[in-house]
Amino acid sequence: MAQLWGGRFTKETDQLVYNFNASISFDKKFYEQDIRGSIAHVTMLAKQKILTEDEKNQIIEGLEGIRSDVERGVLEITDKYEDIHSFVEANLIDRIGDAGKKLHTGRSRNDQVALDMKLYTRDEILELDRLLKELLEVLLRLMKENTETYMPGFTHLQKAQPITLAHHLGAYFEMFKRDRSRMKDIYNRMNYCPLGSGALAGTTYPLDREYTAELMEFAGPTMNSMDSVSDRDYLIELLSAMSTVMMHLSRFSEEVIIWNSNEYQFVEIDDAYSTGSSIMPQKKNPDIAELVRGKTGRVYGALMSLLTTMKGIPLAYNKDMQEDKELVFDAIDTTKGCLALFTGMINTIRFQKKRMEDSAKNGFTNATDAADYLVNHGVPFRDAHGIVGQLVLHCIEKNIALDDMTLEEYKAISPVFEEDIYDAISMKTCVEMRNTTGAPGKSAMGDVIMAYDMYLNVE
């Protein structure tokens, strides 16, 4: 059992206790961050004359060799080590001897693991942001292609008013744009270096914590050593932000699933993102969308689990906090995988434009525009509302759309109607007349698309 402690103990830890306590099975994930932090630490120690330049160079060379060997598969991280820190330090001592024993000068595993987790999380936030940006780029391309693709807009899952596919996709653009903003906020708030906090009360060595932070591109050092080793707020914030990402993906997936159904037939999902049935040859199932929807609960669960773990822990570090890693690792991997797969599915999906427009017409989505027509001809809105209700009843009885009524049928219900009613209730007019900021009209959408282009090209 390779471990970093033992002088206080007179007998070996029970194997079952050791296994229960060990974290190597999951914290080996951030071997690169552990080595990166150690290189920064010894660089600072040499600057402060706590280590010699020769000792620093030996340690850094040894650490870089370990990193290279792990990456090439020459050196395996096994469970004979308690955690990733003991793996790195034990191998370093094996390679360079006594100089390796000085690596841990002026630090504790508590501030070391806090640093590793921050470095790992910081890297993953950048990757999540990249994946969100890729999804936004696909959505923007589809928006540009579909400013005149008419479809029903829904409230209560009932057809309400005509919109365009570009407008519908723009709603999700806004959601994922907010998700990116949350990632940036979390990154900025967490970007302070805990190394040098020691176990909980700092150290008597003359460390230059500002320099250590600078070496690893942190905004500065953390300002309270007890909080530094026991802070998991940034992980809770990230799990919350990822839960929101997954909620947005799940809502979008639900719509894809509905649109893919035989009743709607708004979309055809590419074969690469669908599966068939083992007994029903006609089926084409939206499995990716369903799996994204299903995996949302997994990320929610990680958030609730960590909140529950942290709610009763006194200052400073406690072993309970080790439970953060598997939860966060799994939630990050789940969210990244869902973002990548969902983006691929949306990028290859085919929209059935005529079917979508026909659905808007047959759902009386232009009824409000018929009422507006009457108002514009002097009819009080409440009266216009009742007249259009009669029109809809007439259409339901005859199984036709408002567009299919003859002018005589219109006049029979209200003599105010004239030939121009047909233009007033056409899908094109219904959408194009809505040009307030954020509305689906082509002019309004053009402004939004231009703003989105600028947003994606700023970075």
C-alpha positions in Angstrom: 0.0 0.0 0.0 1.7 3.2 -1.2 0.5 6.0 1.0 1.8 9.4 2.2 1.3 8.9 5.9 1.9 6.2 8.4 4.4 7.4 11.0 1.7 7.8 13.6 0.3 4.3 13.1 1.6 1.0 14.6 -0.2 -1.5 12.3 -1.4 -1.7 8.7 -4.7 -0.4 7.7 -7.3 -3.2 7.2 -7.5 -3.9 3.5 -11.2 -3.3 3.4 -10.8 0.0 5.1 -8.0 0.9 2.8 -10.0 0.1 -0.3 -13.0 2.1 1.1 -10.8 5.1 1.8 -8.8 5.0 -1.4 -9.6 7.3 -4.3 -7.1 6.2 -7.0 -9.9 4.5 -9.0 -11.4 7.8 -9.9 -8.9 10.6 -9.1 -6.3 9.1 -11.5 -8.4 11.1 -14.0 -6.5 14.2 -13.1 -2.9 13.0 -13.1 -2.0 15.8 -15.6 -3.4 18.5 -13.3 -1.6 17.0 -10.3 1.7 17.1 -12.2 1.0 20.6 -13.5 0.3 21.9 -10.0 3.4 20.2 -8.6 5.6 21.8 -11.3 4.2 25.2 -10.4 4.7 24.5 -6.6 8.4 23.5 -6.9 9.1 26.4 -9.3 7.8 28.7 -6.5 9.7 26.9 -3.8 13.0 27.4 -5.8 12.2 31.1 -6.3 11.7 31.4 -2.5 15.0 29.6 -1.9 13.2 26.8 -0.1 14.6 24.4 -2.8 17.7 24.7 -4.7 17.6 25.2 -8.5 19.2 21.8 -9.0 16.5 20.2 -6.8 13.8 22.0 -8.7 15.2 20.9 -12.1 15.5 17.3 -10.9 11.9 17.3 -9.7 10.5 18.9 -12.8 12.4 16.5 -15.1 11.1 13.6 -13.1 7.5 14.9 -13.1 7.6 15.5 -16.8 8.9 12.0 -17.3 6.1 10.5 -15.3 3.5 12.5 -17.3 5.0 11.4 -20.6 5.2 7.7 -19.6 1.5 7.7 -18.4 0.4 9.4 -21.7 2.3 6.8 -23.7 0.9 3.9 -21.7 4.4 2.9 -20.4 3.5 3.7 -16.8 0.1 2.4 -15.4 -1.8 4.1 -12.6 -2.8 1.1 -10.4 -4.8 0.6 -7.3 -1.7 -0.2 -5.2 -1.5 3.5 -4.6 -4.0 5.2 -2.3 -4.6 8.2 -4.6 -3.1 10.1 -7.5 -0.9 12.2 -5.2 0.8 9.1 -3.7 1.2 7.6 -7.2 3.0 10.7 -8.5 5.2 11.2 -5.4 6.1 7.5 -5.0 7.2 7.2 -8.7 9.1 10.5 -8.5 11.1 9.3 -5.5 11.8 6.0 -7.3 13.2 7.9 -10.2 15.2 10.8 -8.6 15.7 9.7 -5.0 15.9 12.1 -2.1 15.1 15.2 -4.1 11.7 13.7 -4.8 10.9 13.6 -1.1 11.0 17.4 -1.1 8.1 17.8 -3.5 5.6 18.0 -0.7 7.3 20.8 1.2 4.9 23.5 2.2 1.7 21.8 1.1 -0.9 19.3 2.2 -3.0 16.8 0.4 -5.9 19.0 1.3 -4.7 22.0 -0.7 -3.2 19.8 -3.3 -6.5 18.0 -4.0 -8.3 21.3 -3.9 -5.9 22.6 -6.6 -6.2 19.5 -8.8 -10.0 19.6 -8.7 -10.0 23.3 -9.6 -7.6 22.8 -12.5 -9.5 19.8 -13.8 -12.9 21.7 -13.5 -11.5 24.8 -15.1 -10.3 22.7 -18.1 -13.7 21.0 -18.4 -15.6 24.3 -18.2 -13.7 25.4 -21.3 -14.5 22.2 -23.1 -18.2 22.5 -22.1 -18.2 26.0 -23.5 -16.7 24.8 -26.7 -19.4 22.2 -27.2 -22.1 24.7 -26.4 -20.6 27.1 -29.0 -20.6 24.3 -31.6 -24.3 23.7 -30.9 -25.0 27.4 -31.3 -23.2 27.5 -34.6 -25.4 24.7 -35.9 -28.5 26.4 -34.6 -27.5 29.7 -36.3 -26.9 27.9 -39.6 -30.4 26.3 -39.4 -31.9 29.7 -38.5 -30.4 31.4 -41.5 -31.8 28.6 -43.8 -35.3 28.7 -42.3 -36.5 32.3 -41.9 -39.4 31.5 -44.2 -40.1 28.0 -43.0 -43.6 28.4 -41.5 -44.8 26.2 -38.7 -47.2 26.3 -35.8 -46.1 27.9 -32.5 -47.6 26.2 -29.5 -48.9 27.0 -26.0 -50.2 24.2 -23.8 -49.2 21.9 -26.7 -52.1 23.4 -28.7 -51.4 25.2 -32.0 -51.5 28.9 -31.2 -49.9 31.2 -33.8 -47.8 30.8 -36.9 -44.1 31.2 -36.5 -41.0 30.2 -38.4 -38.6 27.4 -37.7 -35.9 30.0 -37.4 -37.9 31.7 -34.6 -38.4 28.4 -32.8 -34.7 27.5 -33.0 -33.9 31.0 -31.8 -35.6 30.3 -28.5 -33.1 27.4 -27.9 -30.2 29.6 -29.1 -31.1 32.0 -26.3 -31.2 29.1 -23.7 -27.8 27.8 -24.7 -26.4 31.3 -24.9 -27.4 31.7 -21.3 -25.7 28.4 -20.5 -22.4 29.7 -21.9 -22.8 32.8 -19.8 -23.2 30.7 -16.7 -20.1 28.7 -17.5 -18.1 32.0 -17.9 -19.4 33.2 -14.5 -18.4 30.0 -12.8 -15.0 30.1 -14.3 -14.3 33.6 -13.2 -15.7 33.1 -9.7 -13.7 29.8 -9.1 -10.4 31.0 -10.7 -8.4 31.5 -7.5 -5.6 29.3 -6.4 -5.9 27.3 -3.2 -2.3 25.9 -3.2 -0.4 27.1 -0.2 -3.4 26.9 2.2 -1.9 23.7 3.7 -4.2 21.4 5.6 -6.3 24.3 6.8 -4.1 27.0 8.4 -1.4 27.8 5.8 2.3 27.1 6.5 5.3 28.6 8.2 7.3 28.4 4.9 7.7 31.8 3.1 5.6 30.8 0.1 4.8 33.2 -2.6 1.2 32.3 -3.3 0.6 35.1 -5.8 3.5 33.7 -7.9 2.1 30.2 -7.7 -1.3 31.4 -8.8 0.2 33.4 -11.7 2.1 30.3 -12.9 -1.2 28.5 -13.3 -3.1 31.4 -14.8 -5.3 32.0 -11.8 -6.6 35.5 -11.0 -4.9 35.3 -7.7 -4.6 33.2 -4.5 -7.6 32.3 -2.3 -8.0 34.6 0.7 -8.9 32.1 3.5 -7.0 28.9 4.0 -9.9 27.1 5.7 -12.4 27.9 3.0 -9.7 27.1 0.4 -9.6 23.4 1.3 -13.3 22.9 2.1 -14.9 25.0 -0.8 -17.1 22.9 -3.1 -19.4 25.8 -4.1 -17.9 25.9 -7.6 -18.7 22.3 -8.2 -22.2 22.8 -7.0 -22.5 25.8 -9.3 -21.2 23.7 -12.2 -23.5 20.8 -11.5 -26.4 23.3 -11.4 -25.3 24.9 -14.7 -24.9 21.4 -16.3 -28.4 20.5 -15.0 -29.8 23.5 -16.7 -27.9 22.6 -19.9 -29.4 19.1 -19.7 -32.8 20.5 -19.0 -32.6 22.6 -22.2 -31.3 19.6 -24.2 -34.1 17.5 -22.8 -36.8 20.0 -23.7 -35.4 20.2 -27.2 -35.2 16.4 -27.4 -38.8 16.1 -26.3 -39.8 18.3 -29.3 -37.7 16.3 -31.7 -39.4 13.2 -30.4 -42.8 14.7 -30.9 -41.9 16.1 -34.3 -40.6 12.7 -35.4 -43.9 10.9 -34.5 -46.2 9.7 -37.3 -48.8 12.2 -36.2 -46.5 15.2 -36.8 -43.8 14.1 -39.3 -42.1 17.5 -39.0 -38.6 15.9 -39.1 -36.7 13.0 -40.4 -33.8 12.0 -38.2 -30.7 10.9 -40.0 -30.1 7.1 -39.9 -26.9 7.6 -38.0 -28.9 9.0 -35.1 -31.8 6.5 -35.2 -32.5 2.9 -34.5 -35.1 0.4 -35.6 -37.3 -2.1 -33.9 -36.4 -5.8 -33.6 -39.9 -6.9 -34.6 -41.5 -3.8 -36.3 -39.8 -3.1 -39.6 -41.6 0.2 -40.1 -40.1 1.9 -37.0 -37.4 4.5 -36.9 -36.8 5.4 -33.3 -35.4 8.7 -32.0 -33.1 6.9 -29.5 -30.5 9.7 -29.2 -33.1 12.3 -28.3 -34.7 9.8 -25.8 -31.3 9.0 -24.2 -30.5 12.7 -23.8 -33.9 13.2 -22.1 -33.3 10.2 -19.9 -29.7 11.1 -18.9 -30.9 14.5 -17.6 -32.0 12.9 -14.3 -28.5 11.5 -13.9 -27.0 15.0 -13.8 -29.8 16.3 -11.5 -29.0 13.4 -9.2 -25.3 14.4 -9.0 -26.3 18.0 -8.0 -28.7 16.8 -5.2 -26.1 14.3 -4.0 -23.3 16.9 -3.6 -25.7 19.4 -2.0 -26.7 16.7 0.5 -23.1 15.7 1.2 -22.0 19.3 1.9 -25.0 20.5 4.0 -23.7 19.3 7.4 -19.9 19.4 7.1 -18.1 21.7 9.6 -14.9 23.5 8.7 -12.4 22.6 7.4 -11.7 19.5 5.3 -13.6 16.2 5.9 -13.3 13.0 4.1 -16.9 13.2 3.0 -15.8 15.7 0.4 -14.0 13.0 -1.5 -17.5 12.1 -2.8 -17.5 15.1 -5.0 -15.2 13.6 -7.6 -17.1 10.6 -9.0 -20.3 12.7 -9.1 -18.7 15.6 -11.0 -16.7 13.4 -13.3 -19.8 11.4 -14.3 -22.0 14.5 -14.7 -19.3 16.3 -16.9 -18.8 13.2 -19.1 -22.6 12.8 -19.4 -23.2 16.5 -20.3 -20.4 16.6 -22.8 -21.5 13.4 -24.5 -25.1 14.6 -24.7 -24.0 17.9 -26.2 -21.9 16.3 -28.8 -24.5 13.7 -29.8 -27.4 16.2 -29.8 -25.4 18.6 -32.0 -24.7 15.8 -34.5 -28.3 14.9 -34.6 -29.6 18.4 -35.1 -26.9 19.1 -37.7 -28.1 16.2 -39.9 -31.9 16.4 -39.3 -34.2 17.0 -42.2 -37.1 19.4 -41.7 -40.3 18.6 -43.7 -41.2 22.2 -44.5 -44.5 21.7 -46.4 -45.8 19.4 -43.6 -44.9 22.1 -41.0 -46.7 24.8 -43.0 -49.8 22.7 -43.6 -49.9 21.9 -39.9 -49.9 25.6 -39.1 -52.8 26.2 -41.6 -54.9 23.3 -40.4 -54.6 24.3 -36.8 -56.2 27.8 -37.2 -53.0 29.5 -36.1 -54.0 32.4 -38.2 -57.3 33.0 -36.2 -55.8 35.9 -34.3 -54.9 37.6 -37.5 -58.4 37.2 -38.8 -59.6 38.9 -35.6 -57.0 41.7 -36.1 -58.3 42.1 -39.7 -61.8 42.8 -38.3 -60.4 45.2 -35.6 -58.5 47.1 -38.4 -61.9 47.5 -40.1 -63.6 49.0 -37.1 -65.0 46.0 -35.3 -64.4 46.1 -31.5 -61.9 43.3 -30.5 -64.4 41.5 -28.2 -66.9 41.3 -31.1 -64.1 40.3 -33.5 -63.1 37.5 -31.1 -66.7 36.0 -31.2 -66.9 36.3 -35.0 -63.7 34.4 -35.5 -64.9 31.8 -33.1 -67.9 31.2 -35.4 -65.5 31.0 -38.4 -63.5 28.3 -36.6 -66.6 26.3 -35.7 -67.7 26.6 -39.4 -64.3 25.2 -40.5 -64.4 22.4 -38.0 -67.8 21.3 -39.2 -66.7 21.4 -42.9 -63.2 20.0 -42.1 -61.4 22.9 -43.8 -58.9 25.6 -42.9 -59.7 29.3 -42.7 -57.7 29.8 -45.9 -60.2 27.4 -47.7 -63.4 29.3 -46.9 -65.1 31.2 -49.7 -65.7 34.9 -49.5 -69.4 34.2 -49.4 -68.9 32.0 -46.3 -66.9 34.8 -44.7 -69.6 37.4 -45.4 -72.4 35.1 -44.2 -70.8 35.3 -40.7 -69.7 39.0 -41.0 -70.3 41.4 -43.9 -67.1 43.3 -43.0 -64.9 40.6 -44.7 -63.6 41.5 -48.2 -61.3 39.8 -50.7 -58.2 41.1 -48.8 -59.0 38.7 -45.9 -57.0 36.0 -47.8 -53.8 38.0 -47.8 -54.3 39.0 -44.2 -54.5 35.4 -43.0 -51.8 33.9 -45.3 -48.9 32.3 -43.3 -46.5 34.7 -44.9 -48.5 37.8 -43.9 -49.2 36.4 -40.4 -45.5 36.0 -39.8 -44.1 38.9 -41.7 -46.3 41.5 -40.0 -44.7 40.5 -36.6 -41.5 42.6 -36.6 -41.2 43.8 -33.1 -37.8 42.9 -31.5 -37.7 39.1 -30.9 -40.7 38.3 -33.1 -40.7 35.9 -36.0 -41.0 38.4 -38.9 -38.2 38.1 -41.4 -36.9 41.7 -40.8 -36.9 41.1 -37.0 -35.2 37.7 -37.4 -32.6 39.3 -39.7 -31.6 41.6 -36.9 -31.4 38.8 -34.4 -29.4 36.6 -36.8 -26.9 39.5 -37.3 -26.6 39.9 -33.5 -26.0 36.1 -33.1 -23.3 36.2 -35.8 -21.5 38.9 -34.0 -21.8 37.1 -30.7 -20.3 33.9 -32.0 -17.5 35.8 -33.9 -16.4 38.0 -30.9 -14.3 35.3 -29.3 
